[in-house]
Amino acid sequence: MEIFNYLAEHNHEEVIFWSDKTAGLRAIVAIHSTVLGPALGGCRMWPYVSEEDALLDVLRLAEGMTYKASLAGLDFGGGKAVIIGDPARDKSAALWQAFGKFINSLHGRYITGEDVGTTVVDMALVHQSTPYVVGLPKTEHGSGDPSPVTAFGVYRGIRACCRACFGSDDLRGRTVAVQGLGKVGAHLARLLAQDGARLVASELNAERAAKIALELGIKLVPPDDIYEVKCDVFAPCALGAVINDTTIGRLRCRIVAGAANNQLADDQLGFELAERNILFAPDYVINAGGIISIGSEVGAFDAQTAWHKTSAIYDSLLRIVALSREEGVPTHLAAHRLAQARIELVKQEHAFFAGRPAINPK
Ligand code: NAD
């Protein structure tokens, strides 16, 4: 991988590698941008096949966090951490202590939190070595599991997309196909069911699926069949890159709107969705409830405000759709332009005030 070329092309500020042999820690932090504030983003633990895979993942995720914070109106930049390891096997108190020391050495330029493969309990252990961690358990005055807030944001986003597509955000009688009934997917399904949506879902964990399906009256389909379900909304709430060259031609929906990060395997697929007249809710916009929720821990706003800010995902999506129609570009590009515009504005403000005395000397 041509690392410096990649950093220059995507405007990353910094990448830091950290190794602690005794604790078994191999971690990478990518700081994409600190223009809006300290870089905020979770720590993913994953048994990456190669170090290059881990590096690429952290770089992509960190960049996504910059745009996510920008469009959510948060004063945070974008960053992310990855730990190379198996979350089921390689966790230990020593590992989290070493990771906490690493994060502390960055003096707040990056604030970590939970992500795939890590939990609020892990973050409580990290907190023993650094204050620069959010997403702590409620018992430690943290905001706890962000999934309910994330699901609420996705629900609001789905309604906004329905309004943009069908002229009404009423979900009664609309069919939503949910991929993954995990923490976010299950909360989302509950909110959609309350509004009278018809639900179809797929989930790898058969026991979990059966329990939730029974509770909410969901029709379950085998995992690979979810792409071909005839529906109004396809809501990916499992893994990333599910919109790819193999799946895109199988979709029978009008809207793709779900919680999963990096749903498009590459940006070109955003153009293809638009050509197929499928409205795509950019993932970092619609799933921002989680970062808004954990952002409340650093004291800028309270938990109640986090729900209000998450509710405003509805308006953000309508703005993105309007810009996309005005400029004739797909929604993923419109979102990128809006996120970048806020960052550029703040950059210009920084440049304007740089070197000026804070108080008029007269
Ligand atoms: P989770 O692990 O609780 O749920 C994911 C579920 O998807 C699991 O139940 C898993 O069995 C299922 N699954 C995996 N592969 C599948 C497949 N091919 N078909 C059907 N089901 C499959 O994770 P989560 O916290 O609910 O997050 C879901 C997605 O949303 C992830 O991509 C995550 O990165 C993203 N996200 C989550 C949050 C949050 O607050 N939790 C915030 C932002 C983004």
Residues whose N, C-alpha, C, O or C-beta is under 5 A from the ligand:
A	BS01	NAD	P146 S147 T150 Q179 G180 L181 G182 K183 V184 G185 S202 E203 L204 N205 P223 C237 A238 L239 G240 A259 A260 N261 N287 G290
